[in-house]
Amino acid sequence: MVTAPTIGVLALQGDVREHLRVLRELGVEPVTVRRVAELDACDGLVIPGGESTTMAKLARTFEIFEPLRDRIKQGLPVFGTCAGMILLADRVLDGAAGQETFGGLDVTVRRNAFGRQVDSSERDLELAGLAAPVHAVLIRAPWVEEVGDGVEVLARVADGPAAGRIVAVRQGPLLATSFHPEVGGDSRVHEMFVDLVREASA
């Protein structure tokens, strides 16, 4: 019998319930994570969208910031969406003063690159590893300006003012998207992450 991996959702702010729902639909029994003991029990972690500076401050308040940074350095699989992508990035452009990230992903992201809340949009994106386009919901989304040598670009915007911008990347056990697959009605990106966690846990 194969034991299902334990996947946590960082529950400080943002689309926590939406990620929990998608993971349950995939047969995973996810857990919410606010404390170090909860993090320690996880084989993988989702960092949801929300407000990246607020989430970083709350991570300090809950004394989980440094432990999570350390787990990422040790190879914990993590999937960051929107603000989660910013929190995984090693470098941030247009960040708030004193903006902190957990880091680990060798990319430079531009915060709120697609504009303000009113500029939110939806589009279909070709994503490496998926046979059909994924429906992407972009809300005050970042994009990736630069990637390091070990980073695989999974998706770029195909057309419009943001044509060519990178919106999905993977580096080893770290996966990040500018968009919100948890609200797009398509669980395939989460499924990619669950497979990644299973591989890392094998």
C-alpha positions as CSV (number, residue, x, y, z in Angstrom):
1,M,0.0,0.0,0.0
2,V,1.4,3.4,-1.0
3,T,1.1,6.1,1.7
4,A,-0.2,9.4,0.5
5,P,2.3,12.3,1.1
6,T,1.4,14.9,3.6
7,I,1.0,18.3,1.8
8,G,0.5,21.4,3.7
9,V,-1.0,24.8,2.7
10,L,0.6,27.8,4.4
11,A,-2.5,29.2,6.1
12,L,-1.4,32.8,7.0
13,Q,-3.5,34.6,4.3
14,G,-4.9,34.1,0.8
15,D,-6.5,31.3,-1.1
16,V,-6.0,28.6,1.5
17,R,-9.5,27.0,1.3
18,E,-9.3,26.8,-2.5
19,H,-5.9,25.0,-2.5
20,L,-7.2,22.6,0.2
21,R,-10.2,21.8,-2.0
22,V,-8.2,21.0,-5.1
23,L,-5.7,18.9,-3.2
24,R,-8.6,16.9,-1.6
25,E,-10.1,16.4,-5.1
26,L,-6.8,14.8,-6.1
27,G,-7.0,12.3,-3.2
28,V,-4.6,14.1,-0.9
29,E,-5.6,14.9,2.7
30,P,-3.9,18.3,3.1
31,V,-3.2,20.1,6.3
32,T,-3.0,23.8,7.2
33,V,0.3,25.1,8.3
34,R,0.9,28.0,10.7
35,R,3.3,26.5,13.2
36,V,6.7,24.8,13.0
37,A,5.4,21.5,14.2
38,E,2.8,21.5,11.4
39,L,5.5,22.3,8.9
40,D,7.7,19.5,10.2
41,A,5.0,17.0,9.4
42,C,4.8,18.0,5.7
43,D,6.3,16.3,2.7
44,G,5.4,19.3,0.5
45,L,3.9,22.8,0.9
46,V,1.7,25.1,-1.1
47,I,2.2,28.8,-0.6
48,P,-1.0,30.5,-1.8
49,G,-1.7,33.8,-3.4
50,G,-2.4,36.8,-1.2
51,E,-0.3,39.7,-0.2
52,S,3.4,38.8,-0.1
53,T,4.6,41.4,2.4
54,T,1.8,40.6,4.8
55,M,2.4,36.9,4.5
56,A,6.1,37.4,5.2
57,K,5.3,39.5,8.3
58,L,2.8,36.9,9.6
59,A,5.4,34.2,9.0
60,R,7.7,36.1,11.3
61,T,4.9,36.6,13.9
62,F,4.2,32.8,13.9
63,E,8.0,32.1,14.0
64,I,7.8,30.0,10.9
65,F,9.8,32.2,8.6
66,E,13.3,30.9,9.2
67,P,12.2,27.2,9.7
68,L,10.4,27.3,6.3
69,R,13.4,29.0,4.7
70,D,15.6,26.2,6.1
71,R,13.2,23.4,4.9
72,I,13.3,24.9,1.4
73,K,17.1,24.8,1.5
74,Q,17.0,21.2,2.5
75,G,14.8,20.3,-0.5
76,L,11.2,20.5,0.6
77,P,9.0,20.5,-2.4
78,V,7.0,23.8,-2.5
79,F,4.4,25.2,-5.0
80,G,4.0,28.9,-4.9
81,T,1.1,30.7,-6.7
82,C,1.1,34.4,-7.3
83,A,2.3,35.9,-4.0
84,G,3.7,32.4,-3.3
85,M,5.9,32.8,-6.4
86,I,7.2,36.1,-5.0
87,L,7.9,34.5,-1.6
88,L,9.9,31.7,-3.3
89,A,12.0,34.1,-5.5
90,D,15.5,35.0,-4.6
91,R,15.1,38.5,-6.0
92,V,12.1,40.9,-6.2
93,L,11.7,44.0,-8.3
94,D,9.1,46.7,-7.3
95,G,8.9,45.1,-3.8
96,A,7.8,46.9,-0.7
97,A,10.4,48.5,1.4
98,G,12.2,45.8,3.4
99,Q,10.4,43.0,1.5
100,E,11.6,39.6,2.6
101,T,11.2,36.2,0.8
102,F,11.8,32.6,1.8
103,G,13.9,32.3,-1.4
104,G,15.2,29.2,-2.9
105,L,14.0,29.8,-6.5
106,D,16.8,31.4,-8.6
107,V,14.6,33.9,-10.4
108,T,13.9,37.6,-10.4
109,V,10.2,38.4,-10.2
110,R,8.5,41.7,-10.7
111,R,5.7,42.3,-8.1
112,N,2.3,43.4,-9.5
113,A,3.7,43.2,-13.0
114,F,0.4,42.7,-14.7
115,G,-1.1,45.8,-13.0
116,R,-3.5,46.4,-10.2
117,Q,-6.6,44.4,-9.1
118,V,-8.7,46.1,-11.8
119,D,-6.3,44.8,-14.4
120,S,-6.9,41.1,-13.4
121,S,-7.4,38.9,-16.4
122,E,-8.0,35.3,-17.6
123,R,-6.2,33.6,-20.5
124,D,-5.3,30.1,-21.8
125,L,-1.6,29.2,-21.5
126,E,0.4,26.4,-23.0
127,L,2.3,24.9,-20.1
128,A,5.1,22.4,-20.6
129,G,4.1,18.9,-19.4
130,L,0.4,19.4,-20.1
131,A,-1.2,18.2,-23.3
132,A,-3.8,21.0,-23.5
133,P,-3.7,24.7,-22.4
134,V,-4.4,25.6,-18.8
135,H,-6.9,28.3,-18.0
136,A,-4.9,31.0,-16.1
137,V,-6.4,33.6,-13.7
138,L,-4.1,36.5,-13.1
139,I,-4.8,38.8,-10.2
140,R,-2.3,41.5,-9.4
141,A,0.2,38.9,-10.6
142,P,4.0,39.0,-10.8
143,W,6.0,37.8,-13.7
144,V,9.5,36.4,-13.9
145,E,12.0,38.8,-15.3
146,E,15.1,36.6,-15.2
147,V,15.8,32.9,-14.5
148,G,19.0,31.2,-13.3
149,D,20.7,28.4,-15.1
150,G,18.9,25.6,-13.2
151,V,15.4,27.0,-13.7
152,E,13.0,25.5,-16.3
153,V,10.5,27.9,-17.9
154,L,7.2,26.1,-18.1
155,A,4.9,28.8,-19.5
156,R,5.1,32.3,-21.1
157,V,2.3,34.7,-22.1
158,A,1.6,34.1,-25.8
159,D,0.2,37.5,-26.9
160,G,-0.9,41.0,-25.8
161,P,1.2,43.6,-23.9
162,A,2.8,40.9,-21.7
163,A,3.8,38.7,-24.7
164,G,6.8,36.6,-23.9
165,R,6.7,37.1,-20.1
166,I,7.4,34.1,-18.0
167,V,4.5,33.0,-15.8
168,A,5.4,29.4,-14.7
169,V,8.8,28.0,-13.6
170,R,10.3,24.9,-12.0
171,Q,13.6,24.4,-10.3
172,G,14.1,21.0,-8.8
173,P,11.4,20.5,-6.2
174,L,10.2,24.1,-6.4
175,L,7.2,25.0,-8.7
176,A,5.8,28.5,-9.1
177,T,3.0,30.1,-11.2
178,S,2.0,33.8,-11.6
179,F,-1.6,32.6,-11.9
180,H,-4.1,31.0,-9.6
181,P,-4.8,27.4,-10.7
182,E,-6.8,26.9,-7.5
183,V,-9.6,29.1,-8.9
184,G,-9.4,28.2,-12.6
185,G,-11.3,24.9,-12.3
186,D,-8.3,22.9,-13.6
187,S,-6.4,20.7,-11.2
188,R,-3.6,19.6,-13.5
189,V,-1.0,22.0,-12.2
190,H,-1.7,20.8,-8.6
191,E,-1.5,17.2,-9.9
192,M,2.0,18.1,-11.3
193,F,3.0,19.2,-7.8
194,V,1.5,16.2,-6.0
195,D,3.6,14.0,-8.4
196,L,6.6,16.1,-7.6
197,V,6.1,15.5,-3.9
198,R,5.6,11.8,-4.4
199,E,8.9,11.6,-6.4
200,A,10.7,13.5,-3.6
201,S,9.2,11.3,-0.9
202,A,9.9,8.0,-2.7
